[in-house]
Amino acid sequence: METGAELEPAQRWLTSPAAAPAITAAAELVQTRSPLAAATAFAQTFPELPAAHRAAALSAATLDSAAQSKGYPAGLLWTRTGLEQSTGPLTAARRAHILRNAGITSIIDITAGLGMDARAMLEAGLVVTAVETDPTTAAYLAHNLGAITQPAADAPFNVRCADSSDPAVLAELRGISPEAWFVDPARRSASHDGNRSRPERDPELWSPPWSFVEDLRTTVQPARVAAKVAPGFSPAEHWYAEWVSVDRTVVECALYSWPVFQSQRQCAVWLDGWHVVQASDVGQREPVDVGSGPIQSLLLEVDPAVIRCGALIDLAEEIPGTHLVDLKSSWLTAEHLDRSERMQALVRAYQVIDEVPSAPRKLRDALRARGITAAALKTGDVHIDAAAVRKELRVQDDDEQAVVFTKAGSGNRAFIVERIR
Ligand SMILES: C[S@@+](CC[C@H](N)C(=O)[O-])C[C@H]1O[C@@H](n2cnc3c(N)ncnc32)[C@H](O)[C@@H]1O
């Protein structure tokens, strides 16, 4: 690794092979004992280590254990912020395979962090140059890229500790002539209390700022830039965008400056494999084709990524006998349950028990009359304060039973439903 900055001795030691036995021993202790007991036992086992090295090993082991619970492999080096910002293993692997399938064989990751995207790209067989501005993160990045054991990942990699938005650095990177560039801007800023970072909503305050990424898109040759942005970001039309959902949470919006997939907007939802829904071009379709109709026996709650990419109507068209509850609603309604794996991934089905008034007082009476004391409140479609409504209804939260609030014409409708799967 080319790095200009010096690390703390304990951090440098962590990246050396000499630290491995101590980190392994610390990992066992932090998983089985309280922090204090683990520290005491560790000091007894490694009395010769300086206190700063012992603290570093215990911290590395604690973060490694937290990372493993998020699905990352064991044995990587983490910082707390780096772990928060890292792409999840499934999502990183998806991006790497999209790039590989698009014929990309070399890439520069200009904001590599601790290397979770870079690792996936290496594992997919790409030659990777990984650039990271923070010296500690860059040192851990080099360790993490070197720790890949998968035999397919035999392509070379190069780690650079540098500010990739610096014109001189950028000029050097251009000289490498990669087939594509990848940017995952840091979207966290230090909070005013000084110890926790908080998400930054203004893309111009990301590092590097979004305008830098747009400039890169128009100045690199070949013009292939991939980026990772927050799920709530609204990309300009020239980007091919895919919203990615894991465990019914939209984890990112993945952008590509060139056509790596057919539709300009799509989503990918994970359930034992990726399920993609493409959004057809809004101008090419009549939205009323599968518009509203009577409520049938099922209400279908669609994965949020489908809604985010604008493919709700496309999904309704895909499921025979299904239509929107209303053109303003995010709920679909159907008579029969499609039990295919794809539909299990894309929708959650609820049996409609009854339509009830949506006004809180009347709704409370309706719930009482039916003996309902617990229900999830599905309020995503309507502008109501779910916590205040729950208080007024005096119901506990629930997994199986729910009240769905949705839009209909100029007003709201509410339904008591029961989860089918
Ligand atoms: C969101 S993290 C990247 C996470 C990475 N994709 C992963 O999955 O592990 C962004 C990283 O970019 C680094 N960074 C921000 N601005 C940079 C710049 N101008 N040059 C190089 N690195 C930068 C930050 O220090 C941070 O580690």
The ligand as an SDF file (V2000), in Angstrom:
LIG
                    3D

 27 29  0  0  0  0  0  0  0  0999 V2000
  -19.2910    4.8960    2.5730 C   0  0  0  0  0  0  0  0  0  0  0  0
  -17.6290    4.5550    2.8630 S   0  0  0  0  0  0  0  0  0  0  0  0
  -17.2610    3.3180    1.6690 C   0  0  0  0  0  0  0  0  0  0  0  0
  -17.6820    1.9510    2.0830 C   0  0  0  0  0  0  0  0  0  0  0  0
  -17.2880    0.8810    1.0990 C   0  0  0  0  0  0  0  0  0  0  0  0
  -18.0030    1.0040   -0.1530 N   0  0  0  0  0  0  0  0  0  0  0  0
  -17.5550   -0.4860    1.6980 C   0  0  0  0  0  0  0  0  0  0  0  0
  -18.5570   -1.0980    1.3740 O   0  0  0  0  0  0  0  0  0  0  0  0
  -16.7560   -0.9120    2.5290 O   0  0  0  0  0  0  0  0  0  0  0  0
  -16.8610    5.9620    2.1660 C   0  0  0  0  0  0  0  0  0  0  0  0
  -15.3650    6.0280    2.4120 C   0  0  0  0  0  0  0  0  0  0  0  0
  -14.8520    7.0130    1.5290 O   0  0  0  0  0  0  0  0  0  0  0  0
  -13.7870    7.6820    2.1570 C   0  0  0  0  0  0  0  0  0  0  0  0
  -13.6550    8.9750    1.4540 N   0  0  0  0  0  0  0  0  0  0  0  0
  -14.4420   10.0600    1.5320 C   0  0  0  0  0  0  0  0  0  0  0  0
  -13.9950   11.0260    0.7180 N   0  0  0  0  0  0  0  0  0  0  0  0
  -12.9080   10.5400    0.0860 C   0  0  0  0  0  0  0  0  0  0  0  0
  -12.0070   11.0430   -0.8840 C   0  0  0  0  0  0  0  0  0  0  0  0
  -12.1480   12.2800   -1.3580 N   0  0  0  0  0  0  0  0  0  0  0  0
  -10.9880   10.2640   -1.3040 N   0  0  0  0  0  0  0  0  0  0  0  0
  -10.8480    8.9970   -0.8350 C   0  0  0  0  0  0  0  0  0  0  0  0
  -11.6680    8.4520    0.0980 N   0  0  0  0  0  0  0  0  0  0  0  0
  -12.6880    9.2050    0.5440 C   0  0  0  0  0  0  0  0  0  0  0  0
  -14.2460    7.8020    3.5980 C   0  0  0  0  0  0  0  0  0  0  0  0
  -13.1130    7.9770    4.4600 O   0  0  0  0  0  0  0  0  0  0  0  0
  -14.9680    6.4650    3.8120 C   0  0  0  0  0  0  0  0  0  0  0  0
  -14.0890    5.5200    4.3660 O   0  0  0  0  0  0  0  0  0  0  0  0
  1  2  1  0
  2  3  1  0
  2 10  1  0
  3  4  1  0
  4  5  1  0
  5  6  1  0
  5  7  1  0
  7  8  2  0
  7  9  1  0
 10 11  1  0
 11 12  1  0
 11 26  1  0
 12 13  1  0
 13 14  1  0
 13 24  1  0
 14 15  1  0
 14 23  1  0
 15 16  2  0
 16 17  1  0
 17 18  1  0
 17 23  2  0
 18 19  1  0
 18 20  2  0
 20 21  1  0
 21 22  2  0
 22 23  1  0
 24 25  1  0
 24 26  1  0
 26 27  1  0
M  CHG  2   2   1   9  -1
M  END
$$$$
